[in-house]
Amino acid sequence: MSIKKSVLLIVLVLLVDQVSKIYIKTHFVLGESYEVFEWFKIHFIENSGAAWGAKLNDFLPISENTGKIILTIFRLFAVAGIGYWLYDSIKKHASRTLVIAVSLIFAGALGNIIDSVFYGMIFNESINEIATLFSDEPYGGLFFGKVVDMLYFPLIDTILPAWIPYFGGKSFSFFDPVFNIADTAISTGVGILLVFNKKAFGQKSDEDPLGENQDLENL
């Protein structure tokens, strides 16, 4: 797979991700929901931490701001590492499956990094009000942005039958996490690597059947 096609895929994911986030920020109040189907809702939340909303200060004796800075810097290094992995994979003519998977992971990670680094500078708060893009009263600064999530799939939301031991009569829901397009791209990329592991790492790209290295300029 050529570098041009990889860049096109990354740009497409970033475009859809950022357009959806900006739309949600400028049309929804924090916590607001819109039911598309019974099993799918647009539910606006913001995540200032890592996966599942976890924060470093929940585990370490540091302030929330310090934890946010450390997490954002770690994400920047992670994105740089994934970017190099992608570049090296294309340069070595790795399989198309691997390049697509890494491109999706890179695009998703970069999409969430944009939120973390810049959103605090360009949006005001969404609490009890709809945020404004390029607001005169931004809610944070560089590196203190919050990741926008909105995709919610409550596939099961019920009360368990009373006859079930211990859990009977209690509420049960699945699937609870709220996520975004960037998260979807990352999960899809990781899923491809797990399911198609042999295909991803076991063969060269069709564009270089002999496995010979070529300069990127020739891709």
N, C-alpha and C positions, 0 to 999 in steps of 0.2 A: 504494500500500500504506500503510495507516494506521500510526501510531506504536505503537498497541497491539499490532498483529500483529507488528511488528518486535521489540518488547520481549519478546513471547511466544516468538518464535524464539530470541532471545538467551538468555533464561532457560532454555529447554529445552536448548540446547547446553551452557550452563554447568552445568546440573544433571547431565546425563549425563557430562560431562567430569570434574567434581569427584567425583561418586560413584564413577566408575571408578578415579580416581587414589587416593582414600582407601581403597577396597577393596584395591587392589594394595599400597599402603603397609602396610596392617594385616594382610595375609595372605601376603605374599611376602617372602623375603629378597632383598637386592640381588643380581642376577645369576640368580635362579631363573627357570626356564621351565616352561611347561605347554603341551603339544602339543594343540591343538584339532583341527587337520587336519595332514596332512603339509606343506601349503603355508602354514599359518597357526599361529603360536604366540603365547602370552602370555609375553613376556620382559621382566622388570622391570629397567630401568636408570634412572639419574638423570642429568640434563643440567644442569650448572651454567653452561653458556655459551650461545652463540647456536646457530644452525642447524648441524646435523652435529656438535655438541659443541665447536665452535670457541670459543676464549677470546681476549679482547682482549690479555691478556699474552703470547699466542703471537706477536703481531705488534708489540706496543708495549713499550717498556722500563718497564713498570709492574707493581706487585704483582698477584697474583690477586684479592685482596680489592678493590683499587682498580678493577680491570677489571670485577669483578662489580657494583660500585656504579654505575659509568658505564653499563654495559649495562642495568641495571634502570631507571635514570633515563631512559635513551633509550627503553626500552619504554613507560614511563609517558607520556612525551610523544607517542610514536607512537599509543598507545591513545587519548589525548585528541584527537589529530588525526583519527583514524579516526571517533571518536565525533562530532566536529563535522561531518565529511563526511556521516555518516549523518543527523544532525539536519537539515543543510542540504538534503540530497537529499529527505527526506520533506517538509520545508517547501515546497520548490519543486515538489513532486509529480513527482519523477523517475519513471522507469519502474519497474514492479514488479521487473523483473529486476535492476536496479541496486540497489534497496533490499535485496532478498534477499541479493545477493552481499556488499554492504557489511556487512549485519547478521551474516553468517557470519564475515567477516573480523574484525569487532569482537569477536564472542563468542569466537572462537578466541584472539585476542590477549589479551583480558581473562582468559581461562581460564589461560593460561600465566603471566600477570602475577601472578595469585593465588598460584601456586606460588612464584614468585621472591620475592615480597614477604613472604608469611606462613608458608610451610611450614617454614622454618628455626626458627620460633618455637613451632610446635605439634607437631612430630614429633621423636623421637630418631633416631639413625642406623639405617640398615637393613643395615649391614655385619654379616654373620654373625648377625643377629637380626631378628625381625619388629618393625617400628616400632609405637609406641603413639601414638594420637591424644591431643593435649594432655599430652604427656609432661612430667615434672618435670625431665628432662635433655634439652632440645632441642638439636639439632645445630648451630644457628646463631642468627642474630638477624634483626631486621627488614631486608629487602632481601637477605638471604643464603640464601634458600631455593633448592632445586634442583627443576627441572621433572621430573615423573614421566612416563616413557614406557613403553609396554608392548605396542603393536601391532607385530607382526613378521611379515612375509610373505616367507619364503625360497622364492620361486617356483621358483628354479633353484639347486641345490647339487650340483655334479657335478665330475668330472675331465675335462678336455678331452682328446679323442682324440690319441694320440701323433703322428698324421700332420700335425697343424696346426703350421706353422712357428713356432718360438720359444715359443709358448704351449702346445704339446702336452704333456700329462702334468701340467699345473698345474691347481690347483683353480679353479673359477669359480662365483660365486654372484650371484644377482639375485633379489630386491630386498633390500639389506642394511639400510637405515635402519630404526630403531625409533622409533615416533612415538606420538601420543596423539589423543584425540578433538578437542582444540583445534587441533592441527596439521591434522587432517582437515578441520575447518571452514574454516580459513584457505585451505588448498589448493583446496577446493571453491569458495569464494568467488572466488579468483583465477582458477580455471579457468572459471567462469561469465563473468567479465569478458572473458577472452581469447576464448572460443569464441563468446559471444553479444555481442560488443562493440557491434555496430550496434544491436541490440535494447536493450542496456543504456543506451546514451548517445544513442540517436536518436529517442526518443519520450517523451511524457508518460504518466503513469500513467492507467489507465482510470478512476480515481476522480476525475480532473480533466481531462476530454477537451479543454477549451478552454485548458488550460495556465494558468489564472488562479490566482494565489496566494490562499491562504486561511490563516487563523490555525490554529495547531496544535490549538487547542481544539475546532475544528470537525471534526477528523479522526476 
